[in-house]
């Protein structure tokens, strides 16, 4: 991996340019800004490593000379050979080492640059649909931003180049380094021990193998889906690093409220306004349903607050062979807003002919006092 490509700067970049590039990318890929995003976490780790090396003059010079982060051509053996002692080397300064630093040199690079494919991170998204759309079900488009395999390198992070001498080992196939007076060697991790390189980091993705892009995903919504339901679209999460399998897309459904339908489980409730004469005499009235208006029989003497149930006209069941809920009509008697003289006379006559104490049904017979 080319550390300059990771930060998006060229090899002649100044310290200030490297600092600006690091801050910009660190803000973009910080785990706190991308919680649960494994791809962003991986990018953030590479950005930190690139800045750690390139912001230090000594480390940057060593990196420029050895080029140990150049493109890899295959799996590298981590066999370490002890070459003996070199007492001409000073044990002071940068070559002084503790045993923990020694083991870090031997094993850290191999662990950091693991080449095994890894599964992509999952994506969480929200789909907002109307009440009617939730009842009908169907396919709905959803825009998401996801990490996809880089088309230039097909997700490998490196592209072919003309064969040439490995700049890290100068064609020897092995690399030597000292810690204190101890000298070690191992197969070159840049050329895989062959002494020549045939690939280089992909410039399009900086060696990450992934690129962010917007995409419209089709989400299949089952009929009768509830508000807050969580749907899964397999394989539409972030692409995996190094051609690993993609994560999944998890969609939370938000269903808008309806002007007059209210859902209770698989039943639909609706308030049914009824005129006084319709409630007293009975009537055939038109009421709304999910499939359009239907006609129901209102029994004579229907009281306000009574519920009438229409079977099978409620929320559809998304399961195979399931049954829809019911449409529940809640009767609400509406008094006339205005009364002319004739209407008042008729009501007074009605009252005189009907002496039933309607409050006695609730309060019982009690002495007046």
JOFENFEN-V203463 format. One record per helix or strand of 2 or more residues. SS is the DSSP state (a for helix, b for strand). FROM is the first residue (numbers start at 0). TO is the last residue. If there is no record, write none. Layout:
<<SS;FROM;TO> <SS;FROM;TO>>
This chain:
<<a;2;6> <a;14;28> <a;37;53> <a;56;65> <b;79;84> <a;92;94> <a;98;111> <b;122;128> <a;130;135> <b;137;148> <b;157;164> <b;173;178> <b;181;186> <b;195;200> <b;209;220> <b;229;232> <a;240;242> <b;248;254> <b;261;263> <b;266;274> <a;275;280> <b;282;286> <b;293;297> <b;306;309> <b;326;333> <a;340;352> <a;359;362>>
